[in-house]
Amino acid sequence: MIAASPSIEMWITFGIIAFGMVLYALDRIAMEITSLAIIVALLLTFQIFPVLDPQTGESLSTVRSLVAGFADPALIAILSLLVMGQALVVSGALDEPMRRLVGPATNSPKLILFSVLGIVLLFSGFLNNTPIVAIFIPILNSLAGKMSMNPSRVMIPLSYAAILGGNLTLIGSSANLLVAGSYSRITGESLGFFSIFVPGLILGIAGFLYLVFLAPRLLSDRATMASQFTGGAKQFLIQLEITATSALNGLTATSGLFPELTDMTIRCIRRGDEMLLPPFDDLSLQPGDMLVAAATRAHLTDMMLRSPELLSGAWMKGGVGGGHDEQDTSPLPSGESMMAEVMIAPASRLQGRSLEQVGFRSLTNCIVLGLQRRSRMIRTHTAQLVLEPGDVLLLLGRRDDIHALRGNRDLLLLEWSASDFPAEQKSAYAIFIFAMTIALSAFGILPITVAALGGALAMIVTNCLNIRQAFRAIDQKVVMIIAAAIAMGHAMSITGGASYIADSVLNMLGDASPLVFLSSFFLLVALLTNVLSNNATAVLFTPIAISIAHRIGIEPEIFVIALIFAAKCSFATPFGYQTNLLVMAPGHYRFIDFVKAGTPLVFILWIVFTGIAAWYYGL
């Protein structure tokens, strides 16, 4: 770190950074453009006003040094972890374990919240928290509905728990890796995988108790998007054939319902020529039974992964194949399939004809998994159901075949409905690869960058996700913001800006104890991270943290760890952290909801960390 008196280069750097932070906060211009503008402005500034090393006379403000963020090891590790996290989601590796973990708590609202938030907090210590929150939004929403809880009381705590979980390990969030990378570049020292675990765990417990017992009381009941528009999750009519080897064979109804089939609504059971209607008193399912049921797309996907034989009945035989052609009933290759929704067009030639008459699979090379019709209750044999304009069909097909439906004038492809079907039997590979990556990094066998990059490659090679899905997992905003933040941090360091700010803080606090300096620094960063990017805040304040620590004579690692925790106190605004934005729509939140629930948590963590520092670091 170069200590210097105020210079024109330093003030220009401050001006560029301040202007960039304002643009980030206003969010009127795309963050990628703002980030690129910051980098270009710094490059032009140091072309006109180069910063030279006072001893060697060499330039410290080279183009290479200012764009080094694009090849920063921390950025490579972050992107690799994003790819691995996406592989876990695409392969369905997280779905069943999380359902099993949440399952025992479904009899009590408090236990639901306690269980879900605890699981999210734990998993977020090792995984990118965005997919974790994305997975749990529908789970928590469904559980809240069953327990008559308003989702608005639990969605913000879900996001906050994921943020708190990032404090457990070095890979818990991108901010952790960025700070660790900057710390290593400046001091030559490195943070261990579990360097932040003990204080992070204490902060996590304090925040967890607040989220379970206080946060729901501060949040108001709000009408959810689902209740406003649909009144619930969209369901498709499906048909299940019971065979001798079926997982449903022998199930017996209790009190008119099948306890094992609570995720779907049984409309009727066809047994030979007889149609059985609910309630089903003391009825046991037997081979040959055909169930007509309604289920959500998520439950249908899960069913296909666990028991594909259930959907091998009329929908896939005469119902969609138009006959008994073996080619029509062959399964689609795993990892190459997509699910999508199509609507029967108003002037479609398919209207007035059944799926059996149309020969839908021969026509489109896609399998019909389910049908949605809002007008009335359907209990008809689905293969013989006459199609009507406005009917929505849920399809499974190869990517090329799904895309080809855009040119089909009889069907309207609902573009936003398309999603990749999870690669069957790849979840075990994904879990093993991720566990090995964590182990190699945690035990110091490989640097996190090498381990994560190798893990990402292994996920692609084993087809846990394809190359297109891997590139889609890489967020361009993350790349540009991190590159700009590293450039700003480097500029502050070489111009003496970090030293200048550190000296100003020292002058303000005078002869205060190291604990007061650390606590004040934590609060300053915690407040700023709610209006700035948490990654940008983390990188910008790393050289400042190190400089202050050197000035007051304590280990820089203590200030760096404080920075890691403070930079993730992004609770008081919806744009403070990505997961806050993720839960905003499902919870139907307003800006004030984050202020009400997040501000107390910021101050609670500040007070708790001050106590931790006094005890754990002996300040």
C-alpha positions in Angstrom: 0.0 0.0 0.0 1.4 3.4 -1.0 0.9 6.1 1.5 0.5 9.4 -0.3 -0.8 12.9 0.2 -3.9 13.8 -1.8 -3.1 13.9 -5.5 -5.1 14.6 -8.6 -5.1 10.9 -9.5 -6.6 10.1 -6.1 -9.4 12.6 -6.4 -10.2 11.6 -9.9 -10.3 8.0 -8.7 -12.7 9.0 -5.9 -14.8 10.8 -8.4 -15.1 7.9 -10.7 -15.9 5.5 -7.9 -18.5 7.8 -6.4 -20.2 8.3 -9.7 -20.2 4.6 -10.4 -21.7 3.9 -7.0 -24.5 6.4 -7.6 -25.2 4.7 -11.0 -25.2 1.3 -9.3 -27.6 2.5 -6.6 -30.0 4.2 -9.0 -30.0 1.1 -11.3 -31.2 3.3 -14.2 -28.4 1.9 -16.4 -27.6 -1.8 -16.8 -24.9 -2.7 -14.2 -22.8 -4.3 -16.9 -22.6 -0.9 -18.8 -21.9 1.0 -15.6 -19.1 -1.5 -14.7 -17.6 -1.2 -18.2 -17.8 2.6 -18.0 -15.9 2.6 -14.7 -13.1 0.4 -16.2 -12.8 2.6 -19.3 -12.7 5.8 -17.2 -9.9 4.4 -15.0 -8.0 3.2 -18.0 -8.2 6.7 -19.6 -7.4 8.4 -16.4 -4.2 6.5 -15.9 -3.1 6.9 -19.5 -3.2 10.7 -18.9 -2.0 10.6 -15.2 0.1 7.5 -14.8 1.0 6.4 -11.2 4.7 5.5 -10.9 6.5 3.4 -8.3 8.7 5.9 -6.4 11.5 3.4 -6.1 11.7 1.8 -9.6 9.9 4.4 -11.6 7.8 1.7 -13.3 4.1 2.3 -13.9 1.7 0.8 -11.4 -1.3 1.7 -13.4 -0.8 -0.5 -16.5 -3.6 -1.7 -18.6 -2.8 -5.2 -17.5 -3.2 -4.4 -13.9 -6.6 -2.6 -14.4 -8.2 -5.4 -16.4 -6.7 -8.2 -14.3 -10.1 -8.6 -12.7 -11.4 -10.5 -15.7 -8.8 -13.2 -15.1 -8.8 -13.0 -11.3 -8.6 -16.4 -9.6 -11.5 -15.5 -7.3 -13.7 -14.7 -10.3 -12.8 -18.0 -11.9 -13.7 -19.8 -8.7 -17.0 -18.0 -8.4 -18.0 -18.7 -12.0 -17.0 -22.4 -11.6 -19.1 -22.7 -8.4 -22.1 -21.1 -10.2 -21.8 -23.8 -12.9 -21.5 -26.5 -10.3 -24.6 -25.1 -8.4 -26.5 -25.1 -11.7 -25.5 -28.7 -12.3 -26.9 -29.7 -8.9 -30.2 -27.9 -9.8 -30.5 -29.3 -13.3 -29.7 -32.9 -12.2 -32.3 -32.7 -9.5 -29.7 -33.6 -6.9 -31.0 -31.3 -4.3 -34.8 -31.9 -4.7 -35.3 -35.2 -2.8 -32.8 -34.6 0.0 -34.5 -31.2 0.8 -38.0 -32.7 0.7 -36.9 -35.4 3.1 -35.3 -32.9 5.4 -38.3 -30.6 5.4 -40.9 -33.4 5.6 -40.9 -34.1 9.4 -41.7 -30.5 10.1 -44.9 -30.2 8.2 -47.2 -30.4 11.2 -46.2 -27.1 12.8 -45.7 -23.6 11.3 -42.9 -22.8 13.7 -41.2 -26.1 12.9 -41.6 -25.5 9.2 -39.8 -22.2 9.4 -37.2 -23.6 11.8 -36.5 -26.6 9.6 -36.5 -24.7 6.2 -34.3 -21.8 7.4 -31.9 -24.1 9.2 -31.5 -26.2 6.1 -31.0 -23.1 3.9 -28.5 -21.6 6.2 -26.5 -24.8 6.3 -26.5 -25.5 2.5 -25.7 -21.9 1.7 -22.4 -22.3 3.5 -21.3 -24.6 0.7 -23.5 -23.7 -2.3 -24.4 -20.6 -4.3 -27.3 -19.3 -2.4 -29.4 -18.2 -5.4 -30.3 -21.7 -6.6 -30.9 -22.7 -2.9 -33.5 -20.0 -2.5 -35.0 -20.7 -5.9 -35.5 -24.3 -4.9 -37.1 -23.5 -1.6 -39.5 -20.8 -2.8 -42.0 -23.3 -4.2 -41.4 -25.7 -1.3 -42.0 -23.0 1.4 -44.9 -21.5 -0.6 -46.6 -24.9 -0.7 -46.0 -25.6 3.0 -47.2 -22.2 3.9 -50.4 -22.8 2.0 -51.0 -26.1 3.8 -50.5 -24.5 7.2 -52.5 -21.4 6.5 -49.5 -19.2 6.7 -49.1 -16.1 4.5 -46.0 -16.5 2.3 -45.1 -12.8 2.9 -44.2 -13.7 6.4 -41.6 -16.3 5.4 -40.1 -15.4 2.1 -37.8 -12.5 3.4 -36.6 -14.8 6.2 -35.7 -17.4 3.5 -33.5 -14.9 1.7 -31.9 -13.7 4.9 -31.1 -17.2 6.0 -29.3 -17.9 2.7 -27.2 -14.7 3.2 -26.3 -15.6 6.7 -25.3 -19.1 5.6 -22.7 -17.6 3.4 -20.8 -16.6 6.5 -19.9 -20.2 7.4 -17.1 -21.0 4.9 -14.8 -19.3 2.4 -16.9 -20.4 -0.5 -20.2 -19.4 1.1 -20.5 -16.4 -1.2 -18.7 -14.6 -4.0 -17.9 -11.7 -1.6 -15.9 -14.0 0.6 -13.7 -15.2 -2.3 -13.2 -11.7 -3.6 -12.1 -10.3 -0.2 -9.8 -13.4 0.3 -8.3 -12.8 -3.1 -7.7 -9.1 -2.5 -6.2 -9.9 0.9 -3.9 -12.4 -0.6 -2.7 -10.0 -3.4 -2.0 -7.2 -0.9 -0.5 -9.1 2.0 0.7 -12.4 0.6 -1.3 -14.1 3.3 -4.4 -16.4 2.7 -7.6 -17.2 4.5 -8.4 -20.8 5.2 -11.6 -22.6 4.2 -13.0 -22.4 7.7 -11.3 -19.2 8.9 -14.6 -17.5 9.3 -16.6 -20.5 10.6 -16.7 -19.8 14.4 -17.7 -16.1 14.3 -19.9 -16.8 11.2 -21.7 -19.6 13.1 -22.4 -17.3 16.1 -23.7 -14.6 13.8 -25.8 -17.2 11.9 -27.4 -18.5 15.2 -28.2 -14.9 16.3 -29.7 -14.1 12.9 -31.5 -17.4 12.8 -33.3 -16.8 16.1 -34.3 -13.4 14.9 -35.7 -14.8 11.6 -37.7 -17.5 13.3 -39.2 -15.5 16.3 -39.2 -11.8 15.4 -39.0 -11.2 11.6 -42.4 -12.9 10.8 -44.0 -10.5 13.3 -42.6 -7.5 11.6 -43.9 -8.5 8.2 -47.4 -7.8 7.1 -49.7 -10.3 5.3 -49.8 -9.5 1.6 -51.8 -11.0 -1.2 -49.4 -13.2 -3.3 -49.1 -13.1 -7.0 -50.6 -16.6 -7.2 -53.7 -15.7 -5.3 -54.2 -12.5 -7.4 -54.0 -14.2 -10.7 -54.7 -17.9 -10.5 -55.7 -18.6 -7.0 -53.0 -21.3 -6.7 -50.4 -23.3 -8.6 -51.3 -24.3 -12.2 -52.3 -27.9 -12.4 -52.4 -30.3 -15.4 -54.6 -33.3 -16.0 -52.6 -36.5 -16.1 -53.3 -40.1 -16.5 -51.4 -42.8 -14.4 -51.5 -46.5 -15.2 -51.1 -48.9 -12.3 -49.0 -52.0 -13.2 -47.9 -55.0 -11.2 -44.5 -53.3 -10.6 -45.9 -49.8 -10.1 -44.9 -48.0 -6.9 -48.6 -47.2 -6.4 -49.8 -50.8 -6.7 -51.6 -51.9 -3.5 -52.0 -48.4 -2.0 -55.2 -48.2 0.1 -57.3 -45.1 0.6 -57.8 -43.8 4.1 -60.7 -41.5 5.0 -61.5 -41.2 1.3 -58.0 -40.2 0.3 -54.7 -41.7 -0.6 -52.1 -40.3 2.0 -49.2 -41.1 -0.4 -50.7 -39.0 -3.2 -51.2 -35.7 -1.4 -49.3 -33.8 -4.1 -52.0 -34.5 -6.6 -55.8 -34.4 -6.8 -57.4 -37.8 -7.9 -60.4 -36.9 -10.1 -61.4 -40.5 -10.8 -60.2 -44.1 -11.1 -61.1 -46.2 -14.2 -61.3 -49.9 -13.4 -62.3 -51.8 -16.5 -65.6 -50.2 -17.7 -66.3 -48.9 -14.2 -65.5 -45.3 -13.2 -64.8 -44.8 -9.4 -65.3 -41.2 -8.1 -64.0 -39.7 -4.8 -64.2 -40.2 -1.9 -62.5 -43.6 -2.2 -63.6 -45.6 0.9 -61.3 -48.6 1.7 -60.2 -48.8 -2.0 -56.9 -50.4 -2.9 -55.2 -49.7 -6.2 -54.6 -52.8 -8.4 -52.9 -53.5 -11.7 -55.0 -52.2 -14.6 -56.4 -49.2 -12.7 -56.2 -45.9 -14.6 -56.0 -42.8 -12.4 -57.1 -39.5 -13.8 -55.5 -36.8 -11.6 -54.4 -33.2 -11.5 -50.8 -32.2 -10.5 -48.5 -29.3 -10.8 -45.7 -29.2 -13.3 -43.1 -29.5 -10.5 -44.8 -32.6 -9.0 -45.2 -34.1 -12.5 -41.5 -33.6 -13.2 -40.6 -35.2 -9.9 -42.9 -38.2 -10.6 -41.3 -38.8 -14.0 -37.8 -38.9 -12.4 -38.8 -41.2 -9.6 -41.5 -43.5 -11.3 -41.5 -43.0 -15.1 -43.5 -46.2 -15.5 -46.5 -44.4 -14.0 -46.8 -42.3 -17.1 -46.3 -45.1 -19.6 -50.0 -45.6 -20.0 -52.6 -44.2 -22.4 -50.8 -40.8 -22.8 -47.8 -42.5 -24.3 -49.5 -45.3 -26.1 -52.6 -44.7 -28.2 -53.2 -41.4 -26.5 -50.3 -39.7 -28.1 -48.7 -42.1 -30.4 -51.8 -42.7 -32.4 -51.4 -46.5 -32.3 -49.2 -49.1 -30.9 -46.0 -48.4 -32.8 -43.0 -49.3 -30.6 -41.1 -46.3 -32.0 -43.8 -44.0 -30.6 -43.4 -45.4 -27.0 -39.6 -45.3 -26.9 -38.2 -43.1 -24.1 -36.5 -39.8 -25.0 -32.7 -39.7 -24.2 -32.0 -38.2 -20.8 -30.2 -34.8 -20.8 -31.5 -33.9 -24.3 -35.1 -33.2 -23.4 -37.1 -30.1 -22.6 -40.5 -29.6 -21.1 -42.7 -26.9 -22.6 -46.3 -25.8 -22.7 -48.3 -25.3 -25.9 -51.8 -23.9 -26.4 -54.3 -25.1 -28.9 -54.7 -22.2 -31.4 -58.1 -20.7 -32.0 -58.3 -21.9 -35.6 -56.3 -25.1 -35.0 -57.0 -28.2 -37.1 -56.6 -30.2 -33.9 -59.8 -28.8 -32.2 -62.7 -31.3 -32.1 -60.3 -34.2 -32.3 -58.9 -36.4 -29.5 -55.2 -37.0 -28.9 -55.8 -40.6 -30.0 -57.2 -39.4 -33.3 -54.5 -36.8 -33.9 -51.6 -39.1 -33.3 -49.9 -36.3 -31.5 -46.5 -37.9 -31.1 -46.2 -38.9 -34.7 -47.2 -35.3 -35.6 -44.8 -33.5 -33.3 -42.4 -36.1 -32.0 -43.3 -34.9 -28.5 -44.9 -36.7 -25.6 -48.0 -35.1 -24.0 -47.6 -35.3 -20.2 -50.6 -33.4 -19.1 -53.5 -31.1 -20.2 -54.9 -28.0 -18.6 -58.5 -26.8 -19.2 -59.9 -24.1 -16.9 -63.5 -24.3 -18.0 -64.8 -27.4 -16.2 -64.0 -30.5 -14.2 -62.7 -33.3 -16.4 -63.1 -37.0 -15.6 -63.0 -38.2 -19.2 -60.6 -40.9 -20.4 -57.8 -38.6 -21.4 -56.8 -40.3 -24.6 -60.3 -39.7 -25.9 -60.6 -36.2 -24.6 -61.6 -33.8 -27.4 -59.3 -30.9 -27.7 -60.6 -27.4 -27.6 -59.0 -24.0 -28.4 -57.3 -22.6 -25.3 -56.3 -26.1 -24.0 -52.7 -26.1 -22.7 -50.7 -29.2 -23.2 -47.6 -30.0 -21.2 -45.0 -31.6 -23.5 -41.8 -33.5 -23.2 -39.5 -33.5 -26.3 -36.1 -33.0 -27.7 -34.9 -29.5 -27.8 -35.0 -29.3 -31.7 -38.6 -30.7 -31.7 -39.8 -28.2 -29.1 -38.3 -25.3 -31.0 -39.8 -26.6 -34.2 -43.3 -26.1 -32.7 -42.8 -22.3 -33.3 -43.7 -22.9 -36.9 -46.7 -25.1 -36.1 -49.8 -23.0 -36.8 -52.1 -25.4 -34.9 -50.2 -24.9 -31.7 -48.9 -21.8 -29.9 -45.7 -22.4 -28.0 -45.6 -20.6 -24.7 -42.0 -19.5 -25.0 -41.4 -18.7 -21.3 -42.6 -22.2 -20.3 -39.7 -24.1 -21.8 -37.3 -25.6 -19.4 -34.7 -28.4 -19.5 -35.9 -31.7 -18.2 -33.5 -33.0 -15.4 -30.9 -35.4 -16.6 -32.1 -38.8 -15.2 -29.7 -40.6 -12.9 -27.1 -37.9 -12.9 -27.8 -36.6 -9.4 -25.5 -39.1 -7.8 -22.6 -37.9 -10.1 -23.4 -34.3 -9.3 -23.4 -34.8 -5.6 -20.1 -36.8 -5.7 -18.3 -34.3 -7.8 -19.4 -31.4 -5.6 -18.4 -33.3 -2.4 -15.0 -34.0 -3.9 -14.5 -30.4 -4.9 -15.3 -29.2 -1.4 -13.1 -31.9 0.2 -10.1 -31.1 -2.0 -10.4 -27.4 -1.2 -11.3 -27.8 2.5 -8.3 -30.0 3.3 -5.9 -27.8 1.3 -5.1 -30.4 -1.3 -6.0 -28.0 -4.1 -6.6 -24.3 -4.3 -10.3 -23.4 -4.5 -9.9 -22.1 -8.0 -8.3 -25.3 -9.3 -10.8 -27.5 -7.4 -13.8 -25.6 -8.5 -12.7 -25.3 -12.2 -12.0 -29.0 -12.3 -15.4 -29.7 -10.7 -17.2 -27.6 -13.2 -15.5 -29.5 -16.0 -16.4 -32.8 -14.4 -20.1 -31.8 -14.2 -20.1 -31.1 -18.0 -18.1 -34.2 -19.0 -20.5 -36.5 -17.0 -23.5 -34.7 -18.6 -24.9 -33.4 -15.3 -25.5 -30.3 -17.4 -24.6 -29.5 -21.0 -22.3 -26.7 -22.2 -25.2 -24.4 -23.0 -26.6 -24.8 -19.5 -23.1 -24.1 -18.1 -22.7 -20.8 -20.0 -26.3 -19.9 -19.0 -25.3 -20.3 -15.3 -22.6 -17.6 -15.7 -24.1 -14.3 -14.8 -22.7 -11.4 -16.9 -23.5 -9.0 -14.1 -21.3 -10.9 -11.7 -18.4 -10.9 -14.2 -18.6 -7.2 -15.0 -19.2 -6.0 -11.4 -16.3 -8.1 -10.0 -13.9 -6.9 -12.8 -14.9 -3.3 -12.1 -14.6 -3.7 -8.4 -11.1 -5.2 -8.6 -10.1 -2.3 -10.9 -11.5 0.3 -8.4 -9.7 -1.4 -5.5 -6.4 -1.5 -7.4 -6.8 2.2 -8.3 -7.5 3.2 -4.7 -4.5 1.2 -3.6 -1.9 2.7 -6.0 -3.1 6.3 -5.7 -3.0 6.2 -1.9 -6.8 6.6 -1.7 -7.2 3.6 0.7 -4.5 5.0 3.0 -6.1 8.4 2.9 -9.5 7.0 3.9 -7.8 4.9 6.6 -6.0 8.0 8.0 -9.3 10.0 8.0 -11.0 7.2 10.0 -8.1 7.2 12.5 -8.3 10.9 12.9 -12.1 10.8 13.5 -11.8 8.1 16.2 -8.7 9.5 17.8 -7.3 7.3 20.6 -10.2 4.8 20.6 -9.5 1.2 21.3 -9.0 -1.4 18.5 -12.4 -2.8 19.3 -14.1 0.6 18.7 -12.2 0.9 15.3 -13.3 -2.6 14.3 -16.9 -2.1 15.4 -17.2 1.3 13.7 -15.7 -0.1 10.5 -18.2 -3.0 10.5 -21.2 -0.6 10.9 -20.0 1.7 8.1 -19.6 -1.2 5.7 -22.9 -2.8 6.8 -24.8 0.4 6.0 -23.1 1.0 2.7 -23.6 -2.5 1.4 -27.3 -1.9 1.4 -27.1 0.7 -1.3 -24.1 -0.6 -3.2 -23.2 -4.0 -4.7 -22.1 -6.2 -1.9 -19.3 -7.5 -4.1 -18.1 -4.0 -5.0 -18.3 -2.9 -1.3 -16.2 -6.0 -0.3 -13.4 -5.4 -2.8 -13.3 -1.6 -2.3 -13.0 -1.8 1.4 -10.4 -4.6 1.5 -7.4 -2.3 1.1 -8.9 0.2 3.5 -9.5 -2.6 6.1 -5.8 -3.7 5.8 -4.5 -0.2 6.0 -6.5 0.6 9.2 -5.4 -2.7 10.8 -1.7 -1.8 10.1 -2.2 1.7 11.5 -3.6 0.5 14.8 -1.3 -2.5 15.1 -3.6 -5.5 14.9 -3.7 -8.5 12.5 -5.2 -7.4 9.2 -7.0 -10.8 9.0 -9.4 -9.6 11.8 -10.5 -6.5 9.8 -10.8 -8.6 6.6 -13.1 -11.1 8.3 -15.1 -8.2 9.7 -15.4 -6.9 6.2 -16.6 -10.3 4.9 -19.4 -10.3 7.5 -20.4 -6.6 7.1 -20.5 -6.7 3.3 -23.2 -9.4 3.5 -25.5 -7.3 5.8 -27.5 -6.5 2.7 -30.9 -6.9 4.5 -32.4 -3.5 4.5 -33.1 -3.0 0.7 -34.4 -5.4 -1.9 -31.5 -4.6 -4.3 -28.9 -5.2 -1.5 -28.6 -8.9 -2.4 -29.7 -11.0 -5.3 -31.8 -13.4 -3.2 -33.8 -10.4 -1.9 -34.9 -9.7 -5.4 -35.7 -13.3 -5.9 -38.2 -13.5 -3.1 -39.8 -10.0 -3.8 -42.4 -11.3 -6.2 -43.4 -14.5 -4.4 -43.8 -12.6 -1.2 -45.4 -9.6 -3.0 -43.2 -7.3 -1.0 -42.7 -3.5 -1.1 -39.5 -1.7 -0.4 -40.6 -0.8 3.1 -40.9 -4.5 4.0 -37.1 -5.0 3.6 -36.5 -1.9 5.6 -38.7 -3.1 8.5 -37.4 -6.6 8.6 -33.8 -6.0 7.6 -32.7 -2.9 9.5 -33.0 -4.5 13.0 -31.0 -7.5 11.7 -28.2 -5.2 10.5 -27.9 -3.7 14.0 -28.3 -7.1 15.8 -25.4 -8.5 13.8 -23.3 -5.4 14.4 -23.8 -5.7 18.2 -23.2 -9.5 18.2 -20.0 -9.2 16.1 -18.7 -6.5 18.4 -19.2 -9.0 21.3 -17.6 -11.8 19.3 -14.6 -9.7 18.4 -14.0 -8.8 22.1 -14.1 -12.4 23.1 -12.8 -14.4 20.1 -10.0 -12.0 19.0 -9.2 -10.7 22.5 -9.6 -7.0 21.6 
